Every structure is written in structure tokens, then in C-alpha cells.
Amino acid sequence: MKGTIHINRNLINFGIPLGLLGILILLMKSSFINGNETLNFAITADLLLIVPLVYFLLIRKSDIPNTTVIPIMIIGLLVGSYFLPQESQAYLSLFRTWALPVIEISILTFIVIKVRRAIKTYKELKSATPDFYDTLKKVCSEIFPKKLVLPFSTEVAVFYYGFINWKTREINENEFTYHKNSGTPALFGGFIMIIGIETVALHFLLARWSIVAAWILTALSVYTAIQVFGFAKSLSKRPISINKDSLTLKYGILNEVDIPFSDIDKVELSRKSLEKEELTKTLSPLGELESHNVIIYLKKENELVGLYGIKKRFNLLGLHIDEPKEFNERMENALQ
């Protein structure tokens, strides 16, 4: 019953604004707006102000973040840009030129302030080093719809770890690294080199056919290389940790899971090949390209959260630890 009410409420929350946009689209496609400045202004105001306001009034007492009003406003802008005749877009152009940049800067400033405040609070409450990615996800969950939290957090984290956070991460007593004695950094470096070589070659080949397509491919390749670089840098910033009641496994921002000790059957030091079964996974998304030296057996299934929120179920997990013997001893003590 509660699920039905929740679904019906969401239909109202999103259905009414969509209905209003539909009416405005029909109006914009009619002949009434030709040369009518008053009507052009009224439609623009409806798209950018009235529809977002109606949406805000509908969701203000629900679990949907109030900041989702901004995407509704952006949708209104896109609808107006597509359906309004070019000569009737004077007010839309003013909004794009003056209001939209202010909104974008305000959102970024709000996120930065929230993240800094959350990290400061974390430091005051705990002696452990705060994790930027975890903090960022918590902040974004207060700002964006649930489905946008992980994609947005991932994109921000890639640039943060790749180009902003160059300070060496101090490793606490309960934490373990996994990147120093593995070949992963070299693999990521190899990927970046391959991307660079192929981009240059394909750019000149495509340029013979279309210079625009060549530059689009180059831009996408550069962006991919930046992402790979951010992924590689995040490995040293997010160590594995043995907590009071759980084991937190992280592979940069690519994979993570928090396993309660009650779910762990045993921890084994082993490099043996893992059987290819549905519930057998590796912490590294590179799979067999990266060797493992620790195998964790679980009593029941857990969920590995990967890039952009992709989830995988597992009950056996292979991973690499730079100091496997010390890790195994700590885990044996923790599981007793």
C-alpha cells in the first residue's frame, strides 16, 4: 500500500510539471506567438520560473532534494530553445547569458562548501583521515537525485584525485595499501600511452574525411585518458581498512565494499587461480590482468559497488595486498 502511494505521489510530482511543459510546447507550436512579445515573455517565464516553482511546491515535503528544481529549470530552457521560434528567444538568450552561469557557479560553490564543512566535521569527530570520495557522495546525496549521485561524484573525484590532491596519503595502523607492489600503476600508464598513440593516428586518418569528427574523437580520447589518470591516482588515496566491526575494501574509486566480520568465513593467503563462477569476483576491475595474493571467503553474498554505481554480487573475492601477512594476522585477530 505504501509503495502504491509512493508511486502515485511521484506520478503527481513529475506528471504535473511534464503536463505543463506539454501544454507550453503545444502553445509554442501554434501561430499565436508570432510577433507577440507579451506572449513570448509569458511562455519564457512559465518555462524558467512557473514550472520549476510548481515542481518545488510539489516536492518540498517529500524525500526528493529541493535542488532538483535546477534540472527542471534546465529542461525548460532546452524545451524553449527547441520549440520557440528563433526570433522569439530574446528572453531565453538573456537567461542563458546572465542567469545560467550564476546558477552553475552557485551550485559548484554550494558543493565545495558542503564538502569542506563535512570534512571539517569528520576531522573533529574522528581521528581517522577523512575520505574525500565518501564525503563527496554524502554531500551529493543531499543535492542530487539518487541516480545522479554516483555518476556526478565519480566525475568530480576523477579530477580531484588526478589534478588537485597530490599530497601523500598517510596510512593509519588499521589501513593497508594495494598499489605499491602490484603492476596496476604500470597497466594504467600503458593504457594512457595506448590511448595517446591511437588518438594521434586516428585523428589524422579521420581528418581526411571530417575535421570535426577528428577533433570530437580527440576530445573524447583526451577525456578518457584523464579519467584513467584519475582512477590510477585514486588507488593511493583510498586504502583498505580493518575497522571495529567490518572490513572496508576499496580499489580507488573503481570498486568498494564494506563487509561485516559476521559475514566473513575465512581469509586465505593464496595466489591460486580463481574459478570462473558467477559469485567469484576480484576487487580489481582489471580481473586476471592483476594478480591477487589474498582470497576472502564469505558466509553469505555481499555486494561490490563499482564505477558509476554498478553492483556485483559475490561470496568469494580475490585481491592484492602489499603486506599480505600482516593483513592476514590482523584479520585473524579481528575475526576471533
C-alpha positions as CSV (number, residue, x, y, z in Angstrom):
1,M,0.0,0.0,0.0
2,K,2.8,2.4,0.9
3,G,4.6,1.5,-2.3
4,T,1.4,2.4,-4.3
5,I,1.1,5.7,-2.5
6,H,4.8,6.4,-3.1
7,I,4.4,5.7,-6.9
8,N,1.2,7.7,-7.1
9,R,2.9,10.6,-5.4
10,N,5.8,10.5,-7.8
11,L,3.4,10.5,-10.7
12,I,1.9,13.7,-9.3
13,N,5.3,15.2,-8.6
14,F,6.7,14.7,-12.1
15,G,3.4,14.3,-14.0
16,I,2.1,17.8,-13.4
17,P,5.3,19.6,-14.4
18,L,5.5,17.4,-17.5
19,G,1.9,18.2,-18.3
20,L,2.6,21.9,-18.0
21,L,5.6,21.6,-20.3
22,G,3.4,19.7,-22.8
23,I,0.8,22.4,-22.8
24,L,3.6,25.0,-23.4
25,I,5.0,23.0,-26.3
26,L,1.6,22.9,-28.0
27,L,1.3,26.7,-27.4
28,M,4.8,27.3,-28.8
29,K,4.0,25.3,-31.9
30,S,0.8,27.3,-32.6
31,S,0.6,30.5,-34.6
32,F,-0.4,32.7,-31.6
33,I,3.1,33.6,-30.6
34,N,4.2,35.1,-33.9
35,G,5.3,38.6,-33.2
36,N,3.5,38.6,-29.8
37,E,6.2,39.9,-27.3
38,T,3.9,39.7,-24.3
39,L,3.1,36.0,-25.0
40,N,6.8,35.3,-25.7
41,F,7.7,36.7,-22.3
42,A,4.9,34.8,-20.6
43,I,5.9,31.5,-22.1
44,T,9.6,32.0,-21.2
45,A,8.6,32.9,-17.7
46,D,6.5,29.8,-17.5
47,L,9.3,27.6,-18.7
48,L,12.0,29.0,-16.5
49,L,10.1,30.1,-13.4
50,I,6.5,28.9,-13.1
51,V,7.0,25.2,-14.0
52,P,10.1,24.9,-11.6
53,L,8.1,26.7,-8.9
54,V,5.1,24.3,-9.3
55,Y,7.6,21.4,-9.1
56,F,9.2,22.8,-6.0
57,L,5.8,23.2,-4.2
58,L,5.0,19.6,-5.1
59,I,8.3,18.1,-3.8
60,R,9.1,20.4,-0.8
61,K,7.7,18.0,1.7
62,S,8.9,14.8,0.0
63,D,12.3,13.0,0.1
64,I,13.2,14.5,-3.3
65,P,16.0,17.0,-2.9
66,N,14.9,20.6,-3.4
67,T,18.0,21.2,-5.6
68,T,16.3,19.0,-8.3
69,V,14.4,22.2,-9.2
70,I,17.6,23.3,-11.1
71,P,17.4,20.4,-13.6
72,I,13.7,21.2,-14.2
73,M,14.7,24.7,-15.0
74,I,17.4,23.5,-17.4
75,I,14.8,21.2,-19.1
76,G,12.5,24.3,-19.5
77,L,15.4,26.1,-21.1
78,L,16.1,23.2,-23.5
79,V,12.4,22.9,-24.4
80,G,12.2,26.7,-25.1
81,S,15.4,26.6,-27.2
82,Y,14.0,23.8,-29.4
83,F,10.3,24.8,-29.8
84,L,10.3,28.6,-29.6
85,P,11.0,30.3,-32.9
86,Q,14.5,31.8,-33.1
87,E,13.1,35.3,-33.3
88,S,11.1,34.7,-30.1
89,Q,14.1,33.6,-27.9
90,A,15.3,37.0,-26.8
91,Y,14.4,36.3,-23.1
92,L,15.9,32.8,-23.3
93,S,19.1,34.3,-24.6
94,L,19.2,36.8,-21.7
95,F,18.7,33.9,-19.2
96,R,21.5,31.8,-20.9
97,T,23.9,34.7,-20.9
98,W,23.3,36.1,-17.3
99,A,21.3,33.8,-15.1
100,L,22.6,30.3,-16.1
101,P,26.3,31.0,-15.4
102,V,25.3,32.4,-11.9
103,I,23.3,29.2,-11.2
104,E,26.2,26.9,-12.3
105,I,28.7,28.8,-10.1
106,S,26.3,28.8,-7.2
107,I,25.8,25.0,-7.4
108,L,29.6,24.4,-7.6
109,T,30.2,26.8,-4.7
110,F,27.5,25.1,-2.6
111,I,29.0,21.7,-3.3
112,V,32.5,22.8,-2.3
113,I,31.3,24.5,0.9
114,K,29.3,21.4,1.9
115,V,32.3,19.1,1.2
116,R,34.7,21.3,3.2
117,R,32.2,21.5,6.0
118,A,31.6,17.8,6.0
119,I,35.4,17.0,6.1
120,K,35.9,19.5,8.9
121,T,33.2,17.9,10.9
122,Y,34.6,14.4,10.2
123,K,38.0,15.5,11.4
124,E,36.5,16.9,14.6
125,L,34.5,13.8,15.4
126,K,37.1,11.1,14.3
127,S,40.8,10.7,14.5
128,A,40.8,8.8,11.2
129,T,41.7,10.6,7.9
130,P,38.5,11.6,6.1
131,D,37.8,10.0,2.7
132,F,37.1,12.7,0.1
133,Y,35.1,10.3,-2.1
134,D,32.9,9.1,0.7
135,T,32.3,12.6,1.9
136,L,31.5,13.8,-1.6
137,K,28.9,11.1,-2.1
138,K,27.2,12.0,1.2
139,V,27.1,15.7,0.2
140,C,25.8,15.0,-3.3
141,S,23.0,12.8,-1.9
142,E,21.7,15.9,-0.2
143,I,21.8,17.8,-3.5
144,F,21.0,15.5,-6.4
145,P,18.5,12.7,-7.1
146,K,19.7,9.3,-6.0
147,K,20.5,8.0,-9.5
148,L,22.8,11.1,-10.2
149,V,24.8,10.9,-7.0
150,L,27.4,8.2,-8.0
151,P,27.9,9.4,-11.7
152,F,28.4,13.0,-10.6
153,S,30.6,12.0,-7.6
154,T,32.7,9.8,-9.9
155,E,33.3,12.6,-12.4
156,V,34.3,15.1,-9.6
157,A,36.5,12.6,-7.9
158,V,38.4,11.8,-11.1
159,F,39.5,15.4,-11.4
160,Y,40.1,15.8,-7.7
161,Y,42.4,12.8,-7.4
162,G,44.0,13.4,-10.7
163,F,44.8,17.1,-10.6
164,I,44.1,18.6,-7.1
165,N,45.0,16.1,-4.4
166,W,48.8,15.5,-4.8
167,K,49.5,15.2,-1.1
168,T,50.8,11.9,0.1
169,R,48.1,10.0,2.0
170,E,49.2,8.9,5.5
171,I,48.4,5.3,6.2
172,N,47.0,4.5,9.6
173,E,47.7,1.4,11.6
174,N,44.5,-0.3,10.6
175,E,44.9,0.5,6.9
176,F,46.7,-1.4,4.1
177,T,47.8,-0.3,0.6
178,Y,47.4,-2.4,-2.5
179,H,49.1,-0.4,-5.3
180,K,52.8,-0.3,-4.4
181,N,53.8,-3.9,-5.2
182,S,51.3,-4.6,-7.9
183,G,51.5,-3.9,-11.6
184,T,48.4,-1.8,-11.7
185,P,50.0,1.7,-12.0
186,A,52.1,0.4,-14.9
187,L,48.9,-1.0,-16.5
188,F,47.1,2.3,-16.2
189,G,50.2,4.1,-17.6
190,G,50.2,1.7,-20.5
191,F,46.5,2.3,-21.2
192,I,47.2,6.1,-21.3
193,M,50.1,5.6,-23.7
194,I,47.9,3.4,-26.0
195,I,45.1,6.0,-25.9
196,G,47.6,8.7,-26.8
197,I,49.2,6.8,-29.7
198,E,45.9,5.6,-31.2
199,T,44.4,9.1,-30.8
200,V,47.1,10.8,-32.9
201,A,46.9,8.1,-35.6
202,L,43.1,8.1,-35.8
203,H,43.0,11.9,-35.7
204,F,45.0,12.2,-38.9
205,L,43.0,9.4,-40.6
206,L,39.6,10.9,-39.7
207,A,40.8,14.5,-40.6
208,R,40.9,13.3,-44.3
209,W,37.2,12.6,-44.0
210,S,35.9,15.1,-41.5
211,I,38.0,17.6,-39.4
212,V,35.0,17.9,-36.9
213,A,34.8,14.2,-36.4
214,A,38.6,14.0,-35.9
215,W,38.5,16.7,-33.2
216,I,35.5,15.1,-31.5
217,L,37.3,11.8,-31.3
218,T,40.4,13.5,-30.0
219,A,38.4,15.3,-27.3
220,L,36.8,12.0,-26.2
221,S,40.2,10.3,-26.1
222,V,41.8,13.0,-24.0
223,Y,38.8,12.9,-21.6
224,T,39.2,9.1,-21.4
225,A,42.9,9.5,-20.6
226,I,42.1,12.0,-17.9
227,Q,39.7,9.5,-16.4
228,V,42.2,6.7,-16.4
229,F,44.8,9.0,-14.8
230,G,42.3,9.9,-12.1
231,F,41.5,6.3,-11.5
232,A,45.2,5.5,-11.1
233,K,45.9,8.4,-8.7
234,S,42.9,7.4,-6.5
235,L,44.5,4.0,-5.7
236,S,47.0,5.5,-3.3
237,K,44.4,7.8,-1.7
238,R,41.8,5.1,-0.7
239,P,43.5,2.3,1.3
240,I,41.8,-0.9,2.6
241,S,40.9,-0.6,6.3
242,I,40.1,-3.1,9.1
243,N,37.5,-1.4,11.3
244,K,35.9,-2.3,14.6
245,D,33.2,-4.5,13.2
246,S,33.9,-4.6,9.4
247,L,36.4,-4.8,6.7
248,T,36.3,-2.0,4.2
249,L,37.8,-2.9,0.8
250,K,38.5,-0.2,-1.7
251,Y,40.1,-0.1,-5.1
252,G,40.5,3.6,-5.7
253,I,37.1,4.9,-6.9
254,L,36.6,1.9,-9.1
255,N,35.3,-0.7,-6.6
256,E,34.4,-0.8,-2.9
257,V,32.5,-2.8,-0.4
258,D,32.1,-2.8,3.4
259,I,31.9,-6.4,4.7
260,P,30.8,-7.1,8.3
261,F,33.1,-9.5,10.2
262,S,30.0,-11.7,10.8
263,D,29.8,-12.3,7.0
264,I,33.4,-13.5,6.6
265,D,34.1,-17.2,6.8
266,K,37.9,-17.1,6.4
267,V,40.8,-15.1,4.8
268,E,43.4,-17.1,2.9
269,L,46.8,-16.1,1.6
270,S,46.9,-17.6,-1.9
271,R,47.8,-16.8,-5.5
272,K,45.8,-19.8,-6.9
273,S,43.6,-19.1,-9.9
274,L,40.0,-18.3,-9.1
275,E,37.3,-20.5,-10.6
276,K,35.2,-18.7,-13.1
277,E,31.9,-18.7,-11.2
278,E,29.1,-16.2,-11.1
279,L,29.8,-15.2,-7.4
280,T,33.6,-15.2,-7.7
281,K,34.9,-11.7,-8.2
282,T,38.2,-9.8,-7.9
283,L,38.4,-6.4,-6.1
284,S,40.3,-5.1,-9.1
285,P,38.1,-4.5,-12.1
286,L,41.1,-5.5,-14.2
287,G,40.4,-9.1,-13.3
288,E,43.1,-11.5,-14.4
289,L,45.3,-8.7,-15.6
290,E,46.2,-8.1,-12.0
291,S,47.3,-10.9,-9.7
292,H,45.9,-11.5,-6.3
293,N,47.5,-12.8,-3.1
294,V,44.6,-12.8,-0.7
295,I,41.2,-14.6,-1.1
296,I,38.3,-13.8,1.2
297,Y,35.5,-16.4,1.6
298,L,32.1,-15.2,2.8
299,K,29.3,-17.0,4.6
300,K,26.7,-15.1,2.5
301,E,26.6,-12.9,-0.5
302,N,27.8,-9.3,-0.4
303,E,27.6,-6.5,-3.0
304,L,30.6,-4.9,-4.7
305,V,29.8,-1.4,-5.8
306,G,31.8,-0.4,-8.9
307,L,32.2,2.6,-11.2
308,Y,29.1,4.8,-11.5
309,G,27.2,2.6,-9.0
310,I,27.4,-0.7,-11.0
311,K,26.8,-3.5,-8.5
312,K,28.1,-7.1,-8.5
313,R,27.1,-9.9,-6.1
314,F,29.9,-12.1,-4.7
315,N,30.7,-14.7,-2.0
316,L,34.4,-15.1,-2.9
317,L,36.8,-12.3,-3.5
318,G,40.4,-12.2,-4.7
319,L,42.5,-9.1,-4.0
320,H,46.1,-7.8,-3.8
321,I,47.6,-6.5,-0.5
322,D,51.1,-5.0,-0.3
323,E,51.6,-6.6,3.1
324,P,49.5,-9.8,3.0
325,K,51.0,-11.5,6.1
326,E,50.3,-8.5,8.4
327,F,46.8,-8.2,6.9
328,N,46.1,-11.8,7.5
329,E,47.3,-11.6,11.1
330,R,45.1,-8.5,11.8
331,M,42.1,-10.2,10.2
332,E,42.6,-13.4,12.2
333,N,42.6,-11.3,15.4
334,A,39.6,-9.3,14.3
335,L,37.6,-12.4,13.4
336,Q,38.2,-14.1,16.8
